[in-house]
Amino acid sequence: MTRTLHSLALVLLASLVLGCSSPVERDPHSFSRPDEVVVRHLSLDLDVDFDARRLYGTATLTIENLTGADAVWLDTRDLEVSAVDLGSDDEPTLYRFVEQKPYLGQSLMIDIAPDTTTVRVHYGTIPGAAALTAAANRAGLAAVLVTNQAGIGRGIYGWAEFEATQERISAELAAAGAGLDMVIACPFHAEAEPPYRHPAHPCRKPRPGMIRRAAERLGLDLAGSWIVGDRATDLEAGRAAGLAGGVHVLTGHGAAERDAAREVATGAFRVLGAGSAAEVPALLPLLAPPASEIRPG
């Protein structure tokens, strides 16, 4: 839920490299402009963090500026760019993420000079939910995790184990340049052991208690907020809290609950569908990054 509550190398190669060996018309399935700038060669220098499931490194593109264009456009998806530089002197340049589309990913616009022949992009990949959280962080929105934890109420595991899991999640998010503003967990359940036994606790989803508590503590605008989850009850909690809408993902329990999730929609509560959390930023305009330039250094 977000403020207002506003393999590997080949996949990455496909997402970064735009252009071809000769000028062609623009492809409607790409942000690239090969009629202006052509990518002649690509070199990748990458490190793999298997624990975090991330790639880090540099993509060096040899380009030909056919028209004296002042920018080269690249397709990206789930990437965090730390810097872009030009030429043999590693001169920093301006870059910006400009547009997102669900079926294309996100465009990366890099300032170049008419005589630029080398562009280096320093980046890392952002997997799954980390991509969504990082997008919320970049947009200046609050990212809140609200989670039912009946296992605690039933005595299957304790708060210590839950906290250890959250610490690992926080570490993985931090490695992806992302972070949560709040985590709220509800251990109450109709079949839980005392003191967590409750027939219908107001904080247990599909009831909206956790969302409302987050709004009170963080000063969130519920009417402008969205919830993302793999269960219909996640979206029901968002609807009950007065959110703008919810995005149902197919990961986890999602494949079995897509039809039920669609039924949650009303005239005042929109329901969107996505394959995974990584696709959500392209669906929600409030997660679009600001169009202002990102200055080097």
C-alpha positions as CSV (number, residue, x, y, z in Angstrom):
1,M,0.0,0.0,0.0
2,T,1.3,3.3,-0.9
3,R,1.5,8.4,0.4
4,T,-0.8,10.1,-1.4
5,L,-1.2,6.7,0.5
6,H,-0.5,8.6,-2.6
7,S,19.2,-16.5,-17.7
8,L,20.1,-13.0,-16.4
9,A,22.5,-11.1,-18.7
10,L,20.5,-11.9,-21.8
11,V,17.3,-10.6,-20.3
12,L,19.0,-7.4,-19.2
13,L,20.7,-7.0,-22.5
14,A,17.3,-7.1,-24.2
15,S,15.9,-4.5,-21.9
16,L,18.7,-2.0,-22.3
17,V,19.8,-2.2,-25.9
18,L,17.8,-0.3,-28.4
19,G,18.7,0.3,-32.0
20,C,20.2,-1.9,-34.7
21,S,23.0,-2.1,-37.2
22,S,21.3,0.2,-39.6
23,P,18.7,3.0,-39.5
24,V,15.1,1.7,-39.4
25,E,11.7,3.1,-38.7
26,R,10.6,3.4,-35.1
27,D,9.2,0.3,-33.5
28,P,5.8,0.9,-31.7
29,H,6.8,-1.7,-29.2
30,S,9.9,0.2,-28.1
31,F,10.8,3.7,-26.8
32,S,14.0,3.7,-28.9
33,R,14.6,6.1,-31.8
34,P,17.0,4.2,-34.1
35,D,16.3,6.7,-36.8
36,E,18.2,9.2,-34.7
37,V,20.8,7.2,-32.8
38,V,21.9,3.6,-33.6
39,V,23.6,1.3,-31.0
40,R,26.5,-0.3,-32.8
41,H,28.0,-2.4,-30.0
42,L,27.3,-3.3,-26.4
43,S,29.7,-4.4,-23.7
44,L,28.5,-5.6,-20.2
45,D,30.6,-5.7,-17.1
46,L,28.3,-7.3,-14.4
47,D,28.5,-8.8,-11.0
48,V,25.8,-11.2,-9.7
49,D,24.5,-11.2,-6.2
50,F,22.8,-14.6,-6.0
51,D,21.4,-14.0,-2.4
52,A,19.7,-10.8,-3.4
53,R,18.9,-12.0,-6.9
54,R,20.4,-8.9,-8.4
55,L,22.8,-7.8,-11.2
56,Y,25.1,-4.8,-10.7
57,G,27.4,-3.3,-13.2
58,T,28.0,-1.2,-16.3
59,A,26.6,-1.3,-19.8
60,T,28.9,0.4,-22.3
61,L,27.2,1.3,-25.6
62,T,29.0,2.4,-28.7
63,I,26.6,4.6,-30.6
64,E,26.3,6.5,-33.9
65,N,24.4,9.7,-33.8
66,L,22.8,9.9,-37.3
67,T,21.0,13.2,-37.0
68,G,22.9,15.2,-34.4
69,A,20.3,14.3,-31.7
70,D,20.7,15.6,-28.2
71,A,19.5,12.4,-26.5
72,V,19.5,8.6,-26.8
73,W,16.4,6.7,-25.7
74,L,16.6,3.2,-24.1
75,D,14.1,0.7,-22.9
76,T,14.4,-0.4,-19.3
77,R,12.5,-2.6,-16.9
78,D,13.1,-2.9,-13.1
79,L,16.4,-1.1,-13.2
80,E,18.0,1.4,-10.8
81,V,20.4,3.7,-12.5
82,S,23.1,5.2,-10.4
83,A,25.0,7.2,-13.0
84,V,25.6,7.7,-16.7
85,D,28.8,9.1,-18.3
86,L,30.0,9.7,-21.8
87,G,33.3,9.3,-23.8
88,S,36.7,8.1,-22.7
89,D,36.9,10.8,-20.0
90,D,33.9,9.4,-18.1
91,E,32.1,12.8,-18.3
92,P,28.8,12.7,-16.3
93,T,25.7,13.5,-18.2
94,L,22.0,14.1,-17.4
95,Y,19.5,11.3,-17.6
96,R,15.9,10.9,-16.7
97,F,13.2,8.2,-16.6
98,V,10.4,9.7,-18.7
99,E,7.5,7.3,-19.4
100,Q,6.1,4.0,-18.3
101,K,3.9,1.6,-20.1
102,P,2.8,-1.9,-18.9
103,Y,3.9,-3.7,-22.0
104,L,7.1,-1.7,-22.7
105,G,8.6,-1.0,-19.3
106,Q,10.1,2.5,-18.8
107,S,12.0,4.8,-21.1
108,L,15.4,6.1,-20.1
109,M,16.5,9.4,-21.9
110,I,20.2,10.2,-21.8
111,D,21.6,13.6,-22.9
112,I,24.4,13.3,-25.5
113,A,26.3,15.6,-27.8
114,P,26.3,15.3,-31.6
115,D,29.8,13.8,-31.5
116,T,29.2,11.3,-28.6
117,T,30.2,7.8,-29.5
118,T,30.3,6.1,-26.1
119,V,27.7,5.9,-23.3
120,R,28.1,4.1,-20.0
121,V,25.1,3.3,-17.9
122,H,25.9,2.2,-14.3
123,Y,22.9,0.3,-12.9
124,G,21.5,-2.6,-10.9
125,T,18.4,-4.7,-11.3
126,I,15.4,-4.4,-8.9
127,P,13.5,-7.7,-8.5
128,G,9.8,-8.2,-7.8
129,A,8.3,-6.4,-4.9
130,A,11.5,-4.4,-4.4
131,A,10.8,-2.8,-7.8
132,L,7.4,-1.6,-6.6
133,T,8.7,-0.4,-3.2
134,A,11.6,1.5,-4.9
135,A,9.1,3.1,-7.3
136,A,7.0,4.3,-4.4
137,N,10.2,5.6,-2.6
138,R,11.3,7.5,-5.7
139,A,7.8,9.0,-6.1
140,G,7.9,10.3,-2.5
141,L,5.0,7.9,-1.4
142,A,4.7,5.9,1.7
143,A,5.1,2.1,1.3
144,V,3.3,0.2,4.1
145,L,3.1,-3.6,4.6
146,V,-0.1,-4.9,6.2
147,T,-0.1,-8.6,6.9
148,N,-2.3,-11.2,8.5
149,Q,-0.2,-13.4,10.8
150,A,-2.5,-16.1,12.1
151,G,0.5,-18.3,12.6
152,I,1.5,-16.2,15.6
153,G,-2.0,-16.4,17.0
154,R,-2.1,-20.2,16.6
155,G,1.4,-20.7,18.2
156,I,3.0,-22.0,15.1
157,Y,5.8,-19.4,15.4
158,G,6.4,-16.4,17.5
159,W,7.1,-12.7,17.2
160,A,10.8,-13.3,17.3
161,E,10.6,-15.4,14.1
162,F,8.4,-12.9,12.4
163,E,10.8,-10.0,13.3
164,A,13.8,-12.0,12.0
165,T,12.0,-12.6,8.7
166,Q,11.1,-8.9,8.4
167,E,14.8,-8.0,9.1
168,R,15.8,-10.2,6.2
169,I,13.2,-8.6,3.9
170,S,14.3,-5.1,5.0
171,A,17.9,-6.1,4.1
172,E,16.9,-7.3,0.7
173,L,14.9,-4.2,0.0
174,A,17.8,-2.0,1.2
175,A,20.1,-3.9,-1.2
176,A,17.7,-2.9,-4.0
177,G,17.7,0.8,-2.9
178,A,14.2,0.5,-1.4
179,G,12.6,0.5,2.0
180,L,9.2,0.3,3.8
181,D,7.8,3.1,5.9
182,M,5.8,0.8,8.2
183,V,5.0,-2.8,8.8
184,I,1.8,-3.8,10.6
185,A,0.9,-7.4,11.4
186,C,-2.3,-8.8,12.8
187,P,-2.0,-12.1,14.9
188,F,-5.8,-12.3,15.7
189,H,-7.9,-15.2,14.4
190,A,-11.1,-16.9,15.3
191,E,-9.1,-20.2,16.0
192,A,-6.1,-18.6,17.6
193,E,-4.8,-19.3,21.1
194,P,-5.5,-16.6,23.8
195,P,-4.8,-13.7,23.9
196,Y,-5.2,-13.6,20.1
197,R,-8.5,-15.4,19.7
198,H,-11.1,-13.1,18.2
199,P,-14.1,-13.9,16.0
200,A,-13.7,-10.9,13.7
201,H,-10.9,-8.6,14.8
202,P,-11.1,-5.2,13.1
203,C,-7.4,-5.4,12.1
204,R,-7.6,-8.7,10.3
205,K,-8.0,-8.4,6.6
206,P,-10.5,-8.2,4.9
207,R,-11.3,-5.6,7.6
208,P,-9.5,-2.3,7.3
209,G,-8.0,-1.8,10.8
210,M,-4.3,-2.1,9.8
211,I,-4.7,0.3,6.9
212,R,-6.5,2.9,9.0
213,R,-3.8,2.6,11.7
214,A,-1.1,3.2,9.2
215,A,-3.0,6.2,7.9
216,E,-3.3,7.7,11.4
217,R,0.3,7.2,12.2
218,L,1.8,8.4,8.9
219,G,-0.8,11.0,7.9
220,L,-1.8,9.2,4.8
221,D,-4.6,10.2,2.3
222,L,-6.6,7.0,2.1
223,A,-8.8,8.3,-0.8
224,G,-5.7,8.6,-3.0
225,S,-4.0,5.4,-1.9
226,W,-3.8,1.9,-3.5
227,I,-3.3,-1.6,-2.1
228,V,-1.4,-4.4,-3.9
229,G,-1.9,-8.1,-3.0
230,D,-2.4,-11.6,-4.2
231,R,-5.7,-12.3,-2.3
232,A,-9.1,-10.9,-2.8
233,T,-9.2,-10.2,1.0
234,D,-6.3,-7.7,0.5
235,L,-8.4,-5.7,-2.0
236,E,-11.5,-6.0,0.2
237,A,-9.5,-4.4,3.1
238,G,-8.5,-1.6,0.8
239,R,-12.1,-1.1,-0.3
240,A,-13.4,-1.0,3.3
241,A,-10.7,1.5,4.2
242,G,-11.8,3.9,1.4
243,L,-8.8,3.5,-0.9
244,A,-8.9,4.5,-4.5
245,G,-8.3,1.0,-5.7
246,G,-6.3,-2.2,-5.6
247,V,-3.9,-4.2,-7.9
248,H,-4.2,-8.0,-7.8
249,V,-1.1,-9.9,-8.7
250,L,-0.9,-13.5,-9.9
251,T,2.1,-14.5,-7.7
252,G,1.6,-16.4,-4.5
253,H,-2.1,-17.2,-4.1
254,G,-3.1,-14.9,-6.9
255,A,-3.7,-17.3,-9.8
256,A,-6.5,-19.0,-7.8
257,E,-8.1,-15.7,-6.7
258,R,-8.1,-13.5,-9.8
259,D,-11.9,-14.0,-10.4
260,A,-12.7,-13.3,-6.8
261,A,-10.5,-10.2,-6.9
262,R,-12.3,-8.8,-9.9
263,E,-15.6,-9.0,-8.0
264,V,-14.2,-6.6,-5.4
265,A,-14.4,-3.7,-7.8
266,T,-17.1,-1.1,-7.4
267,G,-17.8,2.3,-8.9
268,A,-15.7,3.9,-6.2
269,F,-13.0,1.2,-5.9
270,R,-11.0,0.2,-9.0
271,V,-9.4,-3.2,-9.4
272,L,-6.5,-3.7,-11.8
273,G,-4.6,-6.9,-12.6
274,A,-0.9,-7.5,-12.9
275,G,1.3,-10.5,-13.3
276,S,3.6,-9.5,-10.5
277,A,4.5,-6.6,-8.2
278,A,7.2,-5.6,-10.6
279,E,4.5,-4.6,-13.2
280,V,2.5,-2.4,-10.8
281,P,4.5,0.9,-11.3
282,A,3.6,1.0,-14.9
283,L,-0.1,0.7,-14.1
284,L,-0.4,3.4,-11.5
285,P,0.2,7.0,-12.6
286,L,1.0,8.1,-9.0
287,L,4.1,5.9,-9.1
288,A,5.5,7.5,-12.3
289,P,8.8,9.2,-11.5
290,P,9.0,13.0,-11.7
291,A,9.9,14.3,-15.1
292,S,12.6,16.6,-13.7
293,E,16.1,15.9,-14.7
294,I,18.4,13.7,-12.6
295,R,21.7,15.6,-12.3
296,P,25.0,13.7,-12.2
297,G,27.2,13.5,-9.1
